[in-house]
Amino acid sequence: MSEPSDKDRNSLRSKIIGLGERSHKKSYYPELMKKLKELERFRAILDQSNDCFFMLSFPEGRLIESGITGRNMFFQQADEGTGKSFIDLVVPAQRRQIEDFFAAAGRSEKDELTVEVDLVTGKSEEIPFEIKLKKVSFENEFYFIAVARDISFRRKSEEKLIEAQKMDSIGNLAAGIAHDFNNMLCGIMGFSTLMLRKEKDPENILFLQNIVNCGKKAGDLTSKLLAFGRRGKKVVEPVSLNEIVTGVVALMLGSIDKADEIEIKTLLVPDLWQIEADPAQITQVVMNLCVNAREAISGRGRITASTRNLHREDLNVSQYPELNGERFVELVVSDTGHGIDESLKTRIFEPFFTTKQDGEKKGTGLGLAMVYGIVRSHRGAIDLQSEPGKGAAFRVIFPVSGQVKTEETVQQKTTPGSGGTILVVEDENSVLVILDEILRRLGYQTLLAADGRRAVEVFKENSAAVDGVVLDMRLPLLSAREVFLEMQKVRPDVKVLLTTGYGNNVEAQELVKMGVHGVLLKPFNMKEVEAMVYDLVKKV
């Protein structure tokens, strides 16, 4: 075909101009411009969205059009994806549901699907997306509209929630074991102490002292389990994390062999906000993290402890859903050690779990479990960043609060018995017997009950004579709360000392608020019983 002449071109141009003028006169042009602006506005909204929009052919599911977000994420050039199958964006192992949908939609059996799959980006990254696919019609032709939403943060939050629930379950189990173990330790240590006071043979005395010492070590073990279960004794006061880190690092420097060539570095911000915490427990957190970092390094290496202040906007809130408040303090303890494999990260805070190999020096496997429990009991958060061969970094975040609540500690002192009558309520027979023996040796008379219902009966029968009640927190038939309330109905001024193997936890503190005199923690020693019972029944 020959090229059109200039005369033909001018004629064609006149006809187009004429059509435009006639269209304008008939108001077609303003209407067309209005629709075009609406289309541009709609397209601008789609392009500003964080979701990825795709228009696909029917029934093949090939890309016809993509929004800017989708093009930037999945393709290097603007027209690169055109004609490409949407299925190719999905990782091969997860394509089946979308393939089945396209086939069913082609047979008019299904017109909508929502599915979560991993898509491969233009940078070859596999990212989880929620895909919404819908069959639509336009001018008597069918298409698929696909909306893909990045759910990486949501997945991480869900995984963190599941992990927290799992750790809570393990914590409850650990606390339950610690409670039962503390009851047994009361009997072991109590009877051994009583025998020590009567024994004259030096060899037997040595044996008994060893039993008591082993019992104390076992008590330390249960305290770690209770810390993991967030049920340990806690004394809350304003704490400077910088001071604790400085003190722990000084201890670490003194204990590291110079031949190991391990450097310990601190990056502590001045004017760090104080947190409300138990200083002894926070010291345990810092110490355990530093010791863990030390053990991860073979030979030459570096441990870094850093602190800083954080505002809520500085945090990825979806990563730490457990954190409340507006101001936080961050502690990061990192090392240049061997690192931790991805498959082990979810288990690293479990009690008795260790990454140490056979032949290496092993501990109890409770260090990081205790750290986790203490951090959570202080309403904080902890996570781990690590890769094999690239070291590890533990990040701990504590909220900054304006209220300080201080819990009193047990004062151990030697006091004379008052000669009063004590009702002892305890379902564990060995603990009941040892308390009875200790109190009688201190000059008290005792009444005994092994369950909550019997305790109320005994108290009603002897209410005028009872000077004080030693009440276990875990009882059959009636709970400690119910027993206490029933006793108050008979004598509102009844004096009650709570005993528990669960630590000075929230439930124990609630009973203290209701009027219970104090909390005696198991395993206790004779001096603690002596001091707290005297304080319970002393005349004011």
Secondary structure in CASP SS format (residue, H / E / C, confidence):
PFRMAT SS
TARGET T0000
AUTHOR 0000-0000-0000
METHOD secondary structure of the structure
MODEL  1
M C 1.00
S C 1.00
E C 1.00
P C 1.00
S C 1.00
D H 1.00
K H 1.00
D H 1.00
R H 1.00
N H 1.00
S H 1.00
L H 1.00
R H 1.00
S H 1.00
K H 1.00
I H 1.00
I H 1.00
G H 1.00
L H 1.00
G H 1.00
E H 1.00
R H 1.00
S H 1.00
H H 1.00
K H 1.00
K C 1.00
S C 1.00
Y H 1.00
Y H 1.00
P H 1.00
E H 1.00
L H 1.00
M H 1.00
K H 1.00
K H 1.00
L H 1.00
K H 1.00
E H 1.00
L H 1.00
E H 1.00
R H 1.00
F H 1.00
R H 1.00
A H 1.00
I H 1.00
L H 1.00
D H 1.00
Q H 1.00
S C 1.00
N C 1.00
D C 1.00
C E 1.00
F E 1.00
F E 1.00
M E 1.00
L E 1.00
S E 1.00
F C 1.00
P C 1.00
E C 1.00
G C 1.00
R E 1.00
L E 1.00
I E 1.00
E E 1.00
S E 1.00
G C 1.00
I H 1.00
T H 1.00
G H 1.00
R H 1.00
N H 1.00
M H 1.00
F H 1.00
F C 1.00
Q C 1.00
Q C 1.00
A C 1.00
D C 1.00
E C 1.00
G C 1.00
T C 1.00
G C 1.00
K C 1.00
S E 1.00
F H 1.00
I H 1.00
D H 1.00
L H 1.00
V E 1.00
V C 1.00
P H 1.00
A H 1.00
Q H 1.00
R C 1.00
R H 1.00
Q H 1.00
I H 1.00
E H 1.00
D H 1.00
F H 1.00
F H 1.00
A H 1.00
A H 1.00
A H 1.00
G H 1.00
R C 1.00
S C 1.00
E C 1.00
K C 1.00
D C 1.00
E E 1.00
L E 1.00
T E 1.00
V E 1.00
E E 1.00
V E 1.00
D E 1.00
L E 1.00
V E 1.00
T C 1.00
G C 1.00
K C 1.00
S C 1.00
E C 1.00
E E 1.00
I E 1.00
P E 1.00
F E 1.00
E E 1.00
I E 1.00
K E 1.00
L E 1.00
K E 1.00
K E 1.00
V E 1.00
S E 1.00
F E 1.00
E C 1.00
N C 1.00
E E 1.00
F E 1.00
Y E 1.00
F E 1.00
I E 1.00
A E 1.00
V E 1.00
A E 1.00
R E 1.00
D E 1.00
I C 1.00
S H 1.00
F H 1.00
R H 1.00
R H 1.00
K H 1.00
S H 1.00
E H 1.00
E H 1.00
K H 1.00
L H 1.00
I H 1.00
E H 1.00
A H 1.00
Q H 1.00
K H 1.00
M H 1.00
D H 1.00
S H 1.00
I H 1.00
G H 1.00
N H 1.00
L H 1.00
A H 1.00
A H 1.00
G H 1.00
I H 1.00
A H 1.00
H H 1.00
D H 1.00
F H 1.00
N H 1.00
N H 1.00
M H 1.00
L H 1.00
C H 1.00
G H 1.00
I H 1.00
M H 1.00
G H 1.00
F H 1.00
S H 1.00
T H 1.00
L H 1.00
M H 1.00
L H 1.00
R H 1.00
K H 1.00
E C 1.00
K C 1.00
D C 1.00
P H 1.00
E H 1.00
N H 1.00
I H 1.00
L H 1.00
F H 1.00
L H 1.00
Q H 1.00
N H 1.00
I H 1.00
V H 1.00
N H 1.00
C H 1.00
G H 1.00
K H 1.00
K H 1.00
A H 1.00
G H 1.00
D H 1.00
L H 1.00
T H 1.00
S H 1.00
K H 1.00
L H 1.00
L H 1.00
A H 1.00
F H 1.00
G C 1.00
R C 1.00
R C 1.00
G C 1.00
K C 1.00
K C 1.00
V C 1.00
V C 1.00
E E 1.00
P E 1.00
V E 1.00
S C 1.00
L H 1.00
N H 1.00
E H 1.00
I H 1.00
V H 1.00
T H 1.00
G H 1.00
V H 1.00
V H 1.00
A H 1.00
L H 1.00
M H 1.00
L H 1.00
G H 1.00
S H 1.00
I C 1.00
D C 1.00
K H 1.00
A H 1.00
D H 1.00
E C 1.00
I E 1.00
E E 1.00
I E 1.00
K E 1.00
T E 1.00
L E 1.00
L E 1.00
V C 1.00
P C 1.00
D C 1.00
L C 1.00
W C 1.00
Q C 1.00
I E 1.00
E E 1.00
A E 1.00
D C 1.00
P H 1.00
A H 1.00
Q H 1.00
I H 1.00
T H 1.00
Q H 1.00
V H 1.00
V H 1.00
M H 1.00
N H 1.00
L H 1.00
C H 1.00
V H 1.00
N H 1.00
A H 1.00
R H 1.00
E H 1.00
A C 1.00
I C 1.00
S C 1.00
G C 1.00
R C 1.00
G E 1.00
R E 1.00
I E 1.00
T E 1.00
A E 1.00
S E 1.00
T E 1.00
R E 1.00
N E 1.00
L E 1.00
H E 1.00
R H 1.00
E H 1.00
D H 1.00
L C 1.00
N C 1.00
V H 1.00
S H 1.00
Q H 1.00
Y C 1.00
P C 1.00
E C 1.00
L C 1.00
N C 1.00
G C 1.00
E C 1.00
R E 1.00
F E 1.00
V E 1.00
E E 1.00
L E 1.00
V E 1.00
V E 1.00
S E 1.00
D E 1.00
T C 1.00
G C 1.00
H C 1.00
G C 1.00
I C 1.00
D C 1.00
E H 1.00
S H 1.00
L H 1.00
K H 1.00
T H 1.00
R H 1.00
I C 1.00
F C 1.00
E C 1.00
P C 1.00
F C 1.00
F C 1.00
T C 1.00
T C 1.00
K C 1.00
Q C 1.00
D C 1.00
G C 1.00
E C 1.00
K C 1.00
K C 1.00
G C 1.00
T C 1.00
G C 1.00
L C 1.00
G H 1.00
L H 1.00
A H 1.00
M H 1.00
V H 1.00
Y H 1.00
G H 1.00
I H 1.00
V H 1.00
R H 1.00
S H 1.00
H C 1.00
R C 1.00
G C 1.00
A E 1.00
I E 1.00
D E 1.00
L E 1.00
Q E 1.00
S E 1.00
E C 1.00
P C 1.00
G C 1.00
K C 1.00
G C 1.00
A E 1.00
A E 1.00
F E 1.00
R E 1.00
V E 1.00
I E 1.00
F E 1.00
P E 1.00
V C 1.00
S C 1.00
G C 1.00
Q C 1.00
V C 1.00
K C 1.00
T C 1.00
E C 1.00
E C 1.00
T C 1.00
V C 1.00
Q C 1.00
Q C 1.00
K C 1.00
T C 1.00
T C 1.00
P C 1.00
G C 1.00
S C 1.00
G C 1.00
G C 1.00
T E 1.00
I E 1.00
L E 1.00
V E 1.00
V E 1.00
E C 1.00
D C 1.00
E C 1.00
N H 1.00
S H 1.00
V H 1.00
L H 1.00
V H 1.00
I H 1.00
L H 1.00
D H 1.00
E H 1.00
I H 1.00
L H 1.00
R H 1.00
R H 1.00
L C 1.00
G C 1.00
Y C 1.00
Q E 1.00
T E 1.00
L E 1.00
L E 1.00
A E 1.00
A C 1.00
D C 1.00
G H 1.00
R H 1.00
R H 1.00
A H 1.00
V H 1.00
E H 1.00
V H 1.00
F H 1.00
K H 1.00
E H 1.00
N H 1.00
S C 1.00
A C 1.00
A C 1.00
V C 1.00
D C 1.00
G E 1.00
V E 1.00
V E 1.00
L E 1.00
D E 1.00
M C 1.00
R C 1.00
L C 1.00
P C 1.00
L C 1.00
L C 1.00
S C 1.00
A H 1.00
R H 1.00
E H 1.00
V H 1.00
F H 1.00
L H 1.00
E H 1.00
M H 1.00
Q H 1.00
K H 1.00
V H 1.00
R C 1.00
P C 1.00
D C 1.00
V C 1.00
K C 1.00
V E 1.00
L E 1.00
L E 1.00
T E 1.00
T E 1.00
G C 1.00
Y C 1.00
G C 1.00
N C 1.00
N C 1.00
V H 1.00
E H 1.00
A H 1.00
Q H 1.00
E H 1.00
L H 1.00
V H 1.00
K H 1.00
M H 1.00
G C 1.00
V C 1.00
H C 1.00
G E 1.00
V E 1.00
L E 1.00
L E 1.00
K C 1.00
P C 1.00
F C 1.00
N C 1.00
M H 1.00
K H 1.00
E H 1.00
V H 1.00
E H 1.00
A H 1.00
M H 1.00
V H 1.00
Y H 1.00
D H 1.00
L H 1.00
V H 1.00
K C 1.00
K C 1.00
V C 1.00
END
